[in-house]
Amino acid sequence: MSRASDAALEERLGRSRAPFARLRDRWRARRLDESAWDELEETLLAADVGLATTGALVEDVREAARRAGVQDADDLGPLLEARSRVGSTTAATDRSPPSPGRPACGCSSA
């Protein structure tokens, strides 16, 4: 790779990472509530993760947080990182529509 390619890649990665850095700042010392889950979903969509992948990722992280007894939004980072690494191999090819009766956003339909 050339230095120009490396610089362009770093710039694009920086733009993708910026929403997550802002999210971590907003999550500091905050209880995990529906608003925090909404912010996570909005951040993933803003980072162009895609609807299906965002829904699956939020659902997986939410379930992992429930099982682990996580109550603070600031503690979601490691769960999100672990789940995003596991799903990264299929995320790029997952273009399946959401399940019938389930919103694409992964949020509650009620």
N, CA, C and O atoms as CSV, one atom per row, in Angstrom:
chain,resi,resn,atom,element,x,y,z
A,1,MET,N,N,0.827,-1.184,0.000
A,1,MET,CA,C,0.000,0.000,0.000
A,1,MET,C,C,0.873,1.250,0.000
A,1,MET,O,O,1.921,1.282,0.646
A,2,SER,N,N,0.454,2.246,-0.702
A,2,SER,CA,C,1.215,3.486,-0.744
A,2,SER,C,C,0.882,4.338,0.480
A,2,SER,O,O,-0.101,4.091,1.179
A,3,ARG,N,N,1.710,5.330,0.719
A,3,ARG,CA,C,1.467,6.229,1.858
A,3,ARG,C,C,0.160,6.995,1.681
A,3,ARG,O,O,-0.544,7.262,2.655
A,4,ALA,N,N,-0.164,7.349,0.440
A,4,ALA,CA,C,-1.429,8.048,0.189
A,4,ALA,C,C,-2.612,7.139,0.511
A,4,ALA,O,O,-3.604,7.591,1.084
A,5,SER,N,N,-2.513,5.852,0.144
A,5,SER,CA,C,-3.570,4.887,0.449
A,5,SER,C,C,-3.708,4.693,1.947
A,5,SER,O,O,-4.817,4.627,2.478
A,6,ASP,N,N,-2.558,4.601,2.629
A,6,ASP,CA,C,-2.576,4.443,4.083
A,6,ASP,C,C,-3.237,5.646,4.747
A,6,ASP,O,O,-4.036,5.487,5.669
A,7,ALA,N,N,-2.908,6.843,4.282
A,7,ALA,CA,C,-3.482,8.053,4.856
A,7,ALA,C,C,-4.986,8.112,4.607
A,7,ALA,O,O,-5.747,8.494,5.496
A,8,ALA,N,N,-5.413,7.741,3.414
A,8,ALA,CA,C,-6.845,7.749,3.097
A,8,ALA,C,C,-7.595,6.733,3.951
A,8,ALA,O,O,-8.692,7.009,4.435
A,9,LEU,N,N,-6.998,5.555,4.133
A,9,LEU,CA,C,-7.619,4.533,4.968
A,9,LEU,C,C,-7.732,5.005,6.411
A,9,LEU,O,O,-8.774,4.831,7.041
A,10,GLU,N,N,-6.666,5.602,6.937
A,10,GLU,CA,C,-6.695,6.125,8.305
A,10,GLU,C,C,-7.778,7.196,8.462
A,10,GLU,O,O,-8.464,7.242,9.483
A,11,GLU,N,N,-7.927,8.047,7.459
A,11,GLU,CA,C,-8.955,9.089,7.516
A,11,GLU,C,C,-10.345,8.468,7.574
A,11,GLU,O,O,-11.178,8.875,8.384
A,12,ARG,N,N,-10.598,7.476,6.710
A,12,ARG,CA,C,-11.909,6.809,6.700
A,12,ARG,C,C,-12.166,6.082,8.011
A,12,ARG,O,O,-13.276,6.137,8.542
A,13,LEU,N,N,-11.154,5.403,8.536
A,13,LEU,CA,C,-11.318,4.708,9.818
A,13,LEU,C,C,-11.596,5.708,10.940
A,13,LEU,O,O,-12.408,5.442,11.825
A,14,GLY,N,N,-10.934,6.834,10.901
A,14,GLY,CA,C,-11.170,7.870,11.904
A,14,GLY,C,C,-12.602,8.362,11.891
A,14,GLY,O,O,-13.204,8.577,12.943
A,15,ARG,N,N,-13.151,8.540,10.690
A,15,ARG,CA,C,-14.547,8.980,10.580
A,15,ARG,C,C,-15.490,7.909,11.105
A,15,ARG,O,O,-16.520,8.238,11.694
A,16,SER,N,N,-15.165,6.638,10.907
A,16,SER,CA,C,-15.998,5.546,11.399
A,16,SER,C,C,-15.917,5.411,12.911
A,16,SER,O,O,-16.897,5.041,13.558
A,17,ARG,N,N,-14.761,5.706,13.470
A,17,ARG,CA,C,-14.568,5.560,14.916
A,17,ARG,C,C,-15.135,6.731,15.717
A,17,ARG,O,O,-15.488,6.564,16.884
A,18,ALA,N,N,-15.226,7.898,15.115
A,18,ALA,CA,C,-15.637,9.099,15.832
A,18,ALA,C,C,-16.989,8.953,16.534
A,18,ALA,O,O,-17.098,9.350,17.694
A,19,PRO,N,N,-18.027,8.402,15.888
A,19,PRO,CA,C,-19.308,8.271,16.596
A,19,PRO,C,C,-19.202,7.402,17.844
A,19,PRO,O,O,-19.903,7.648,18.826
A,20,PHE,N,N,-18.333,6.385,17.821
A,20,PHE,CA,C,-18.191,5.504,18.979
A,20,PHE,C,C,-17.481,6.208,20.125
A,20,PHE,O,O,-17.805,5.972,21.289
A,21,ALA,N,N,-16.530,7.060,19.816
A,21,ALA,CA,C,-15.850,7.827,20.860
A,21,ALA,C,C,-16.837,8.772,21.544
A,21,ALA,O,O,-16.828,8.906,22.768
A,22,ARG,N,N,-17.678,9.419,20.757
A,22,ARG,CA,C,-18.692,10.312,21.344
A,22,ARG,C,C,-19.685,9.516,22.192
A,22,ARG,O,O,-20.119,9.982,23.246
A,23,LEU,N,N,-20.044,8.318,21.730
A,23,LEU,CA,C,-20.976,7.480,22.478
A,23,LEU,C,C,-20.373,7.103,23.835
A,23,LEU,O,O,-21.056,7.184,24.856
A,24,ARG,N,N,-19.107,6.694,23.854
A,24,ARG,CA,C,-18.448,6.347,25.119
A,24,ARG,C,C,-18.461,7.534,26.077
A,24,ARG,O,O,-18.670,7.357,27.277
A,25,ASP,N,N,-18.243,8.729,25.563
A,25,ASP,CA,C,-18.267,9.918,26.414
A,25,ASP,C,C,-19.653,10.133,27.022
A,25,ASP,O,O,-19.763,10.473,28.200
A,26,ARG,N,N,-20.700,9.939,26.237
A,26,ARG,CA,C,-22.071,10.129,26.737
A,26,ARG,C,C,-22.479,9.041,27.724
A,26,ARG,O,O,-23.343,9.266,28.570
A,27,TRP,N,N,-21.864,7.864,27.622
A,27,TRP,CA,C,-22.225,6.747,28.493
A,27,TRP,C,C,-21.557,6.801,29.862
A,27,TRP,O,O,-21.959,6.059,30.758
A,28,ARG,N,N,-20.568,7.638,30.052
A,28,ARG,CA,C,-19.849,7.675,31.325
A,28,ARG,C,C,-20.822,7.954,32.476
A,28,ARG,O,O,-21.636,8.875,32.422
A,29,ALA,N,N,-20.706,7.122,33.517
A,29,ALA,CA,C,-21.503,7.278,34.745
A,29,ALA,C,C,-22.997,7.339,34.461
A,29,ALA,O,O,-23.713,8.139,35.064
A,30,ARG,N,N,-23.462,6.512,33.562
A,30,ARG,CA,C,-24.877,6.530,33.198
A,30,ARG,C,C,-25.468,5.134,33.351
A,30,ARG,O,O,-24.842,4.141,32.982
A,31,ARG,N,N,-26.656,5.070,33.887
A,31,ARG,CA,C,-27.352,3.799,34.022
A,31,ARG,C,C,-27.773,3.307,32.642
A,31,ARG,O,O,-28.039,4.100,31.739
A,32,LEU,N,N,-27.828,2.008,32.501
A,32,LEU,CA,C,-28.240,1.393,31.246
A,32,LEU,C,C,-29.762,1.419,31.177
A,32,LEU,O,O,-30.440,0.729,31.938
A,33,ASP,N,N,-30.288,2.221,30.260
A,33,ASP,CA,C,-31.739,2.337,30.096
A,33,ASP,C,C,-32.068,2.311,28.608
A,33,ASP,O,O,-31.174,2.180,27.772
A,34,GLU,N,N,-33.332,2.434,28.284
A,34,GLU,CA,C,-33.749,2.383,26.876
A,34,GLU,C,C,-33.085,3.475,26.044
A,34,GLU,O,O,-32.774,3.264,24.872
A,35,SER,N,N,-32.872,4.615,26.635
A,35,SER,CA,C,-32.220,5.717,25.928
A,35,SER,C,C,-30.787,5.338,25.536
A,35,SER,O,O,-30.330,5.685,24.447
A,36,ALA,N,N,-30.089,4.637,26.411
A,36,ALA,CA,C,-28.720,4.201,26.101
A,36,ALA,C,C,-28.731,3.194,24.949
A,36,ALA,O,O,-27.868,3.239,24.073
A,37,TRP,N,N,-29.713,2.286,24.952
A,37,TRP,CA,C,-29.819,1.319,23.849
A,37,TRP,C,C,-30.140,2.037,22.538
A,37,TRP,O,O,-29.609,1.688,21.484
A,38,ASP,N,N,-31.007,3.036,22.612
A,38,ASP,CA,C,-31.332,3.815,21.412
A,38,ASP,C,C,-30.098,4.526,20.873
A,38,ASP,O,O,-29.885,4.576,19.661
A,39,GLU,N,N,-29.279,5.079,21.779
A,39,GLU,CA,C,-28.057,5.755,21.349
A,39,GLU,C,C,-27.087,4.786,20.685
A,39,GLU,O,O,-26.436,5.129,19.698
A,40,LEU,N,N,-26.993,3.577,21.229
A,40,LEU,CA,C,-26.129,2.570,20.615
A,40,LEU,C,C,-26.615,2.259,19.206
A,40,LEU,O,O,-25.823,2.207,18.265
A,41,GLU,N,N,-27.898,2.056,19.071
A,41,GLU,CA,C,-28.462,1.744,17.757
A,41,GLU,C,C,-28.232,2.887,16.764
A,41,GLU,O,O,-27.842,2.649,15.622
A,42,GLU,N,N,-28.471,4.110,17.196
A,42,GLU,CA,C,-28.266,5.271,16.334
A,42,GLU,C,C,-26.801,5.409,15.934
A,42,GLU,O,O,-26.497,5.770,14.797
A,43,THR,N,N,-25.896,5.125,16.863
A,43,THR,CA,C,-24.462,5.227,16.579
A,43,THR,C,C,-24.036,4.186,15.554
A,43,THR,O,O,-23.268,4.489,14.641
A,44,LEU,N,N,-24.529,2.962,15.700
A,44,LEU,CA,C,-24.202,1.910,14.735
A,44,LEU,C,C,-24.725,2.269,13.352
A,44,LEU,O,O,-24.034,2.066,12.354
A,45,LEU,N,N,-25.936,2.799,13.287
A,45,LEU,CA,C,-26.494,3.191,11.993
A,45,LEU,C,C,-25.724,4.367,11.397
A,45,LEU,O,O,-25.493,4.406,10.188
A,46,ALA,N,N,-25.327,5.324,12.232
A,46,ALA,CA,C,-24.544,6.471,11.749
A,46,ALA,C,C,-23.175,6.028,11.235
A,46,ALA,O,O,-22.601,6.661,10.349
A,47,ALA,N,N,-22.660,4.932,11.801
A,47,ALA,CA,C,-21.377,4.396,11.358
A,47,ALA,C,C,-21.546,3.492,10.140
A,47,ALA,O,O,-20.596,2.838,9.707
A,48,ASP,N,N,-22.754,3.458,9.593
A,48,ASP,CA,C,-23.070,2.705,8.378
A,48,ASP,C,C,-22.858,1.203,8.545
A,48,ASP,O,O,-22.351,0.527,7.651
A,49,VAL,N,N,-23.262,0.695,9.720
A,49,VAL,CA,C,-23.151,-0.734,9.981
A,49,VAL,C,C,-24.234,-1.500,9.229
A,49,VAL,O,O,-24.039,-2.663,8.875
A,50,GLY,N,N,-25.372,-0.858,8.983
A,50,GLY,CA,C,-26.470,-1.510,8.268
A,50,GLY,C,C,-27.580,-1.912,9.219
A,50,GLY,O,O,-27.339,-2.173,10.398
A,51,LEU,N,N,-28.794,-1.959,8.700
A,51,LEU,CA,C,-29.952,-2.260,9.535
A,51,LEU,C,C,-29.922,-3.660,10.133
A,51,LEU,O,O,-30.081,-3.821,11.343
A,52,ALA,N,N,-29.722,-4.662,9.304
A,52,ALA,CA,C,-29.757,-6.047,9.796
A,52,ALA,C,C,-28.638,-6.298,10.797
A,52,ALA,O,O,-28.868,-6.910,11.840
A,53,THR,N,N,-27.437,-5.836,10.496
A,53,THR,CA,C,-26.309,-6.049,11.387
A,53,THR,C,C,-26.497,-5.270,12.683
A,53,THR,O,O,-26.204,-5.783,13.763
A,54,THR,N,N,-26.984,-4.036,12.585
A,54,THR,CA,C,-27.244,-3.235,13.782
A,54,THR,C,C,-28.254,-3.929,14.681
A,54,THR,O,O,-28.034,-4.054,15.886
A,55,GLY,N,N,-29.361,-4.382,14.101
A,55,GLY,CA,C,-30.385,-5.060,14.894
A,55,GLY,C,C,-29.844,-6.291,15.591
A,55,GLY,O,O,-30.104,-6.504,16.775
A,56,ALA,N,N,-29.091,-7.104,14.862
A,56,ALA,CA,C,-28.524,-8.327,15.439
A,56,ALA,C,C,-27.504,-7.995,16.528
A,56,ALA,O,O,-27.482,-8.637,17.578
A,57,LEU,N,N,-26.673,-7.005,16.281
A,57,LEU,CA,C,-25.635,-6.638,17.233
A,57,LEU,C,C,-26.238,-6.087,18.524
A,57,LEU,O,O,-25.816,-6.463,19.618
A,58,VAL,N,N,-27.219,-5.198,18.399
A,58,VAL,CA,C,-27.868,-4.637,19.586
A,58,VAL,C,C,-28.561,-5.748,20.373
A,58,VAL,O,O,-28.481,-5.786,21.600
A,59,GLU,N,N,-29.225,-6.631,19.681
A,59,GLU,CA,C,-29.904,-7.743,20.354
A,59,GLU,C,C,-28.897,-8.631,21.090
A,59,GLU,O,O,-29.129,-9.008,22.239
A,60,ASP,N,N,-27.785,-8.967,20.437
A,60,ASP,CA,C,-26.752,-9.801,21.064
A,60,ASP,C,C,-26.134,-9.119,22.285
A,60,ASP,O,O,-25.953,-9.750,23.326
A,61,VAL,N,N,-25.815,-7.841,22.158
A,61,VAL,CA,C,-25.203,-7.111,23.270
A,61,VAL,C,C,-26.204,-6.961,24.414
A,61,VAL,O,O,-25.835,-7.078,25.583
A,62,ARG,N,N,-27.439,-6.709,24.087
A,62,ARG,CA,C,-28.482,-6.570,25.116
A,62,ARG,C,C,-28.620,-7.875,25.914
A,62,ARG,O,O,-28.710,-7.854,27.141
A,63,GLU,N,N,-28.634,-8.994,25.207
A,63,GLU,CA,C,-28.750,-10.298,25.872
A,63,GLU,C,C,-27.507,-10.588,26.718
A,63,GLU,O,O,-27.627,-11.070,27.845
A,64,ALA,N,N,-26.329,-10.303,26.190
A,64,ALA,CA,C,-25.086,-10.513,26.942
A,64,ALA,C,C,-25.055,-9.633,28.191
A,64,ALA,O,O,-24.611,-10.077,29.250
A,65,ALA,N,N,-25.520,-8.398,28.076
A,65,ALA,CA,C,-25.566,-7.481,29.220
A,65,ALA,C,C,-26.544,-7.998,30.276
A,65,ALA,O,O,-26.272,-7.922,31.475
A,66,ARG,N,N,-27.669,-8.517,29.828
A,66,ARG,CA,C,-28.656,-9.063,30.772
A,66,ARG,C,C,-28.058,-10.250,31.522
A,66,ARG,O,O,-28.176,-10.343,32.744
A,67,ARG,N,N,-27.414,-11.160,30.783
A,67,ARG,CA,C,-26.813,-12.345,31.412
A,67,ARG,C,C,-25.688,-11.974,32.383
A,67,ARG,O,O,-25.529,-12.607,33.426
A,68,ALA,N,N,-24.923,-10.960,32.039
A,68,ALA,CA,C,-23.789,-10.539,32.870
A,68,ALA,C,C,-24.203,-9.607,34.003
A,68,ALA,O,O,-23.386,-9.280,34.863
A,69,GLY,N,N,-25.457,-9.179,34.015
A,69,GLY,CA,C,-25.928,-8.277,35.060
A,69,GLY,C,C,-25.406,-6.862,34.923
A,69,GLY,O,O,-25.306,-6.133,35.909
A,70,VAL,N,N,-25.073,-6.472,33.705
A,70,VAL,CA,C,-24.553,-5.121,33.463
A,70,VAL,C,C,-25.679,-4.104,33.657
A,70,VAL,O,O,-26.765,-4.240,33.095
A,71,GLN,N,N,-25.391,-3.085,34.467
A,71,GLN,CA,C,-26.388,-2.050,34.736
A,71,GLN,C,C,-25.920,-0.655,34.344
A,71,GLN,O,O,-26.715,0.284,34.308
A,72,ASP,N,N,-24.640,-0.520,34.051
A,72,ASP,CA,C,-24.093,0.780,33.660
A,72,ASP,C,C,-23.725,0.760,32.183
A,72,ASP,O,O,-23.076,-0.171,31.705
A,73,ALA,N,N,-24.145,1.791,31.470
A,73,ALA,CA,C,-23.873,1.876,30.033
A,73,ALA,C,C,-22.379,1.863,29.750
A,73,ALA,O,O,-21.947,1.342,28.721
A,74,ASP,N,N,-21.597,2.425,30.640
A,74,ASP,CA,C,-20.150,2.485,30.452
A,74,ASP,C,C,-19.520,1.089,30.371
A,74,ASP,O,O,-18.431,0.935,29.819
A,75,ASP,N,N,-20.196,0.077,30.915
A,75,ASP,CA,C,-19.677,-1.290,30.903
A,75,ASP,C,C,-20.026,-2.064,29.632
A,75,ASP,O,O,-19.654,-3.230,29.504
A,76,LEU,N,N,-20.727,-1.440,28.700
A,76,LEU,CA,C,-21.110,-2.129,27.463
A,76,LEU,C,C,-19.973,-2.235,26.453
A,76,LEU,O,O,-20.008,-3.105,25.583
A,77,GLY,N,N,-18.977,-1.377,26.549
A,77,GLY,CA,C,-17.886,-1.357,25.579
A,77,GLY,C,C,-17.272,-2.720,25.306
A,77,GLY,O,O,-17.209,-3.137,24.149
A,78,PRO,N,N,-16.812,-3.434,26.344
A,78,PRO,CA,C,-16.210,-4.748,26.098
A,78,PRO,C,C,-17.189,-5.749,25.480
A,78,PRO,O,O,-16.798,-6.557,24.638
A,79,LEU,N,N,-18.454,-5.697,25.892
A,79,LEU,CA,C,-19.459,-6.594,25.309
A,79,LEU,C,C,-19.657,-6.287,23.828
A,79,LEU,O,O,-19.730,-7.194,23.000
A,80,LEU,N,N,-19.741,-5.004,23.508
A,80,LEU,CA,C,-19.928,-4.594,22.122
A,80,LEU,C,C,-18.717,-4.999,21.274
A,80,LEU,O,O,-18.875,-5.501,20.161
A,81,GLU,N,N,-17.530,-4.783,21.796
A,81,GLU,CA,C,-16.320,-5.149,21.048
A,81,GLU,C,C,-16.270,-6.654,20.800
A,81,GLU,O,O,-15.957,-7.092,19.693
A,82,ALA,N,N,-16.576,-7.443,21.825
A,82,ALA,CA,C,-16.547,-8.902,21.673
A,82,ALA,C,C,-17.577,-9.366,20.652
A,82,ALA,O,O,-17.278,-10.218,19.814
A,83,ARG,N,N,-18.789,-8.813,20.713
A,83,ARG,CA,C,-19.842,-9.221,19.788
A,83,ARG,C,C,-19.546,-8.746,18.371
A,83,ARG,O,O,-19.867,-9.449,17.413
A,84,SER,N,N,-18.948,-7.582,18.216
A,84,SER,CA,C,-18.673,-7.084,16.869
A,84,SER,C,C,-17.560,-7.891,16.209
A,84,SER,O,O,-17.570,-8.072,14.991
A,85,ARG,N,N,-16.596,-8.379,16.998
A,85,ARG,CA,C,-15.550,-9.233,16.428
A,85,ARG,C,C,-16.118,-10.565,15.989
A,85,ARG,O,O,-15.760,-11.069,14.924
A,86,VAL,N,N,-16.998,-11.145,16.789
A,86,VAL,CA,C,-17.609,-12.434,16.453
A,86,VAL,C,C,-18.439,-12.301,15.184
A,86,VAL,O,O,-18.380,-13.169,14.314
A,87,GLY,N,N,-19.213,-11.222,15.066
A,87,GLY,CA,C,-20.094,-11.043,13.925
A,87,GLY,C,C,-19.444,-10.449,12.702
A,87,GLY,O,O,-20.075,-10.382,11.648
A,88,SER,N,N,-18.188,-10.011,12.807
A,88,SER,CA,C,-17.576,-9.307,11.683
A,88,SER,C,C,-17.373,-10.193,10.463
A,88,SER,O,O,-17.309,-9.687,9.343
A,89,THR,N,N,-17.272,-11.489,10.654
A,89,THR,CA,C,-17.065,-12.359,9.508
A,89,THR,C,C,-18.333,-12.526,8.684
A,89,THR,O,O,-18.261,-12.767,7.479
A,90,THR,N,N,-19.498,-12.399,9.321
A,90,THR,CA,C,-20.749,-12.553,8.583
A,90,THR,C,C,-21.429,-11.221,8.312
A,90,THR,O,O,-22.301,-11.134,7.448
A,91,ALA,N,N,-21.040,-10.187,9.036
A,91,ALA,CA,C,-21.726,-8.903,8.912
A,91,ALA,C,C,-21.650,-8.330,7.500
A,91,ALA,O,O,-22.617,-7.747,7.010
A,92,ALA,N,N,-20.512,-8.495,6.852
A,92,ALA,CA,C,-20.340,-7.912,5.525
A,92,ALA,C,C,-21.197,-8.592,4.475
A,92,ALA,O,O,-21.518,-7.990,3.450
A,93,THR,N,N,-21.571,-9.836,4.717
A,93,THR,CA,C,-22.353,-10.571,3.722
A,93,THR,C,C,-23.807,-10.734,4.117
A,93,THR,O,O,-24.601,-11.241,3.325
A,94,ASP,N,N,-24.179,-10.320,5.321
A,94,ASP,CA,C,-25.547,-10.489,5.796
A,94,ASP,C,C,-26.442,-9.406,5.207
A,94,ASP,O,O,-26.438,-8.265,5.667
A,95,ARG,N,N,-27.190,-9.768,4.209
A,95,ARG,CA,C,-28.125,-8.834,3.586
A,95,ARG,C,C,-29.556,-9.336,3.729
A,95,ARG,O,O,-30.450,-8.930,2.987
A,96,SER,N,N,-29.756,-10.231,4.704
A,96,SER,CA,C,-31.081,-10.809,4.879
A,96,SER,C,C,-32.037,-9.776,5.465
A,96,SER,O,O,-31.626,-8.929,6.258
A,97,PRO,N,N,-33.307,-9.841,5.082
A,97,PRO,CA,C,-34.291,-8.917,5.634
A,97,PRO,C,C,-34.595,-9.301,7.075
A,97,PRO,O,O,-34.318,-10.429,7.484
A,98,PRO,N,N,-35.157,-8.388,7.845
A,98,PRO,CA,C,-35.501,-8.716,9.220
A,98,PRO,C,C,-36.580,-9.804,9.254
A,98,PRO,O,O,-37.316,-10.005,8.287
A,99,SER,N,N,-36.649,-10.486,10.371
A,99,SER,CA,C,-37.660,-11.528,10.537
A,99,SER,C,C,-39.056,-10.924,10.487
A,99,SER,O,O,-39.244,-9.782,10.906
A,100,PRO,N,N,-40.049,-11.673,9.978
A,100,PRO,CA,C,-41.425,-11.169,9.958
A,100,PRO,C,C,-41.892,-10.830,11.367
A,100,PRO,O,O,-41.636,-11.574,12.314
A,101,GLY,N,N,-42.568,-9.720,11.495
A,101,GLY,CA,C,-43.085,-9.288,12.787
A,101,GLY,C,C,-42.056,-8.646,13.690
A,101,GLY,O,O,-42.377,-8.268,14.817
A,102,ARG,N,N,-40.821,-8.513,13.221
A,102,ARG,CA,C,-39.757,-7.908,14.017
A,102,ARG,C,C,-39.206,-6.710,13.256
A,102,ARG,O,O,-38.840,-6.835,12.087
A,103,PRO,N,N,-39.143,-5.551,13.904
A,103,PRO,CA,C,-38.619,-4.366,13.211
A,103,PRO,C,C,-37.154,-4.534,12.837
A,103,PRO,O,O,-36.400,-5.208,13.540
A,104,ALA,N,N,-36.760,-3.930,11.747
A,104,ALA,CA,C,-35.375,-4.016,11.269
A,104,ALA,C,C,-34.402,-3.386,12.241
A,104,ALA,O,O,-33.226,-3.749,12.260
A,105,CYS,N,N,-34.869,-2.449,13.047
A,105,CYS,CA,C,-33.973,-1.740,13.957
A,105,CYS,C,C,-33.554,-2.567,15.146
A,105,CYS,O,O,-32.622,-2.185,15.854
A,106,GLY,N,N,-34.218,-3.706,15.397
A,106,GLY,CA,C,-33.893,-4.510,16.564
A,106,GLY,C,C,-34.557,-4.009,17.815
A,106,GLY,O,O,-34.351,-4.557,18.899
A,107,CYS,N,N,-35.366,-2.956,17.674
A,107,CYS,CA,C,-36.042,-2.402,18.824
A,107,CYS,C,C,-37.367,-3.118,19.058
A,107,CYS,O,O,-37.823,-3.909,18.232
A,108,SER,N,N,-37.948,-2.832,20.160
A,108,SER,CA,C,-39.217,-3.466,20.507
A,108,SER,C,C,-40.330,-2.910,19.620
A,108,SER,O,O,-40.376,-1.711,19.343
A,109,SER,N,N,-41.205,-3.776,19.188
A,109,SER,CA,C,-42.319,-3.318,18.344
A,109,SER,C,C,-43.484,-2.847,19.198
A,109,SER,O,O,-44.471,-2.340,18.664
A,110,ALA,N,N,-43.391,-3.004,20.515
A,110,ALA,CA,C,-44.484,-2.587,21.409
A,110,ALA,C,C,-44.306,-1.168,21.851
A,110,ALA,O,O,-45.128,-0.648,22.606
